[in-house]
Each structure stands twice: as structure tokens, then as C-alpha cells.
Amino acid sequence: MDINKISQVFEDFQIPEEPTFVSDHADFLMNYVIPNSVHLSAPKYIGHMTSALPYFMMPLAKVLIALNQNVVKIETSKVFTPLERQTIAMLHNLIYANSEAFYRNHTHEADGALGLFCSGGTVANLTGLWLARDRILGRKTKQTVDKVGLWRSMQAHGYSDLVVLVSDKGHYSIKKAMHVLGLGSESVSVVPTDKNHHIRLDILEDRIKELRKQNVGIMACIGIAGTTESGSCDDLLAMAELCEKYEQDGDPIHMHVDGAWGGPTIFSNKHKQKLAGIERARTVVIDAHKQLYTPMGAGILLCKDPKDVKAIQHSAQYIIRKGSHDLGKFSLEGSRPGMSMLLHSALNIMGKQGYEFLIDTGIERAQHFAQMIKEHKAFELITEPELNILTYRYVPKKLRGKTEQLDNQDSVNRLQVSLQKKQRSMGVSFVSRTKFYVDKYKQDLNVLRVVLANPLTTEKDLEEILDEQATYGDQLSK
Ligand SMILES: Cc1ncc(COP(=O)(O)O)c(C=O)c1O
């Protein structure tokens, strides 16, 4: 059923007066909800970052719901507090690899946290930037932002403005966070990228110097480990060096890494070099519901220094009392599910080797798919896969071999949209689309986008997807 038709089934806005049998309602779910949801775990669904789950997640999710723990405080979750703290410590260790003594001291300490469990990457980015804002507006005077608000605290700290620096490939959650934090989306100082979608370091350095001269506070400098559109990774090492170079007395530059997608690349001995320098970031985001293969609703903010979370600490008398181990002291959310149990289980069941296999397989498959596209006369590869995401486009028959000369791309652009919609409507396979500036053509182009995170996607699936797209493309461009 198409979305307009299925929406009609959900038009009634009154709660039924009379109870309904559970079996009757189950029939409703079987008839209208299950068949009209998206088959995200299908091997040929390769368009978005939501993919298949390991088989053991379903029974574990049932256990989680049966226990229905609330990890805001120990009184409503008990073992879930040390379990969550251990899960975060495992990921912290993966990124920062501190000493055994460091983890013995900090994993379960009441007065700090190695990171915070959130509902996803958006809230994890927001929490990281909240923490960065409250650190920068909490150092020089007692007029801290949590007490006197943004306006008075900025004045007291002598800032004319406050910004974050991020490339033009930054996820839109950064703008959303700046909106929520009272700074507005114009406080995102957008730095251009090079032809491979990496932040331009020369422009970043000039921008930092300029902001310093204007007395604008640099709340955070954000590196991206796996951009949403093409999976590219900024040069995090060079960014960390810039942040340290322009650190002024009492005015550090908080480096934040958005590794919501690409963070788990660190599991791969072959590819972790792409994230070199991540360990120098003050905060790092990793989404568990992306490449750590847990169900939706799990993102993590890691904090290099466990004391940083004190900048956003809150307590109350009846709950999360001062000195308690309650996780709710530092989290944006209050009541919260024990999602960490699912990640804790996955990390134990699959281990480092299991995750390494998943990461390596995805990247190898993307490299192979890129080669298939290059060899196929009907397609043009637009971005090489740095991780497991790539972009390409269909080239109409009459333009093949001539794409270099194309100066007006309008009809080719429109064709990508109709091809992608046609493929989606047929329901056999799914590839997404996006639009960005392509250096080779000096203009914005519509491109097809593939995310290869499902280990069950085979080479044959990929061949069939290209054949299907070529058929639609040929029909639509006749
Ligand atoms: C790089 C990046 N950061 C942040 C997010 C936001 O994550 P979530 O959708 O879990 O809120 C995404 C989501 O696609 C992303 O790709």
C-alpha cells in the first residue's frame, strides 16, 4: 500500500470506548502494520544506515522489556548502572586506550563518567556540545551559564559570540544542537571541504585565527569520522594539532568527533588508521544503533576526561542525590531504558573480532561495488568509498563516454531522482539519493547513495541492483 493509502487507515483520532481483544488487535497489526513497514534487514536494502540486526537481539529485547528497568537511578535499575558504566568503559578503552589504573579508578566513580548513554547520535551530539558550551562558559568567572544563562555568562566571559566549527558535510544534528543551546544555527561556522569531502585544514586554521582576533569563543571544533552522505573521514590528527596550537591560556578549543557512523572503524586493524587522532578529541560520539548493530535507541557520548561531565551535572533530593552513583546525574534524559544491556551483550557475544569482521566486510564490499560501477558503462562513480558508503549516478545511453563534456546536468540530475523513486516503488531493492557539490563538474549533482552494512548482501545482490537500475534508467531516458 502506498503511504497516502495506508495513512487513511490511521485517520481516526478517538480512543475506542470499549476494550478490544488482544488477538483482534494483533490481527490489525498483522494486516496493516507489519506488511507496510520497511524491510530494513533485506540484503538488497542498501540505502540507509539502518540495517539488519544479529539474531540474538530479538530474545534479548524481550528480556529488556520484561525487566523494564529505569536507569535514571540505582533504586530503579540496580545492576544496570554498573553494567552501563562497564559498557561505556569498554568503548572508552577502544578509543582512548588509557591505563588499567585509569579504568579501575574511573569506570564506577560517583563523581564523574567516562561517557553517557543517549537515545542516538543527535542527542549524543547535543550532549557533547552542551558539555563543551558549559565548559567554556564555566571557567573564568562564577557567572556560569547554568546559573545566569547564556547572555550574562557570555558577557561575563568577555565573548562577543560563541561558535562551533564543522565542515560543510556536518550532520544536521549539529545545527539542531546549536538551536537548542540558544546559539542558533548561524553559530555553526561552516568550513568548506576538498574534493574528497574532507574539511579544508587551511581554511579551518584561517577561521580559528580570525575568530580569536574578533574575540569570538570557539565552543568546539568538530571532526567527522564518517560523513552521512559519503562516509568520508576528516583528518582528525591534523585537527587535533590545530586545536592544541590555538589553545590560549584558559581558552582551550574543545575537539569533538562525530563518529556516529564511522566510529566503530576503530575495530578494524586494517582501517583504523583512517581515524588516527580520534584519541585526542575531548568528546566522541558513536551510535550503537548504526555500526554496533543494536536496535534503535542507542547512542554514546564518550568523554576523554571523566570529570568533564560535572559541567552538566544536576541533582535532586528525592532521586540522583549528590554523591550517588545514579546515571541520571549527568544525562539529558531522565527516565531511560537499559539499552546498554543490548550493547553489552553484543560486545561480549561478537567480541572485537566479530566487529572487525563486520567493518572489514562492509569496506571490502564497498570497494568491490565501486569497481563494478567503474566497469559498468551505464554508471559513473562519484565518490570512492573511504568506509562502506559510496555514491554514483546513472548515465543515459546518449551521453556515455561524454560526461566530461557535460556542462548542463539538469536532465541527468532529474533522471537520478526518477530512477531512485521508480526503484523504491518497485520494492525489490532500495538505494537512497542525495545532492552535493561535485568538484569535477563544478556544480551540485543528484547522486545515488549506497550504505553497505548488511553482511548478508552478496556480490550477486549488487549485480542485480545495478542491472535493475540500468533497466529503469534506460526506460526513463528513452
Ligand atoms: C554523522 C552522523 N551524525 C549524527 C547522526 C544522528 O544520529 P541519530 O539519527 O542516531 O540521531 C547521524 C545519522 O545519520 C550521522 O550520520
The ligand as a Gaussian input file, in Angstrom:
#p B3LYP/6-31G(d) Opt

LIG

0 1
 C       27.447000      11.534000      11.099000
 C       26.135000      11.468000      11.828000
 N       25.995000      12.123000      12.999000
 C       24.847000      12.106000      13.695000
 C       23.760000      11.406000      13.230000
 C       22.473000      11.405000      14.020000
 O       22.238000      10.153000      14.549000
 P       20.775000       9.680000      15.021000
 O       19.973000       9.521000      13.767000
 O       21.061000       8.411000      15.727000
 O       20.205000      10.712000      15.907000
 C       23.854000      10.710000      12.007000
 C       22.697000       9.982000      11.473000
 O       22.644000       9.557000      10.361000
 C       25.070000      10.747000      11.294000
 O       25.217000      10.110000      10.127000

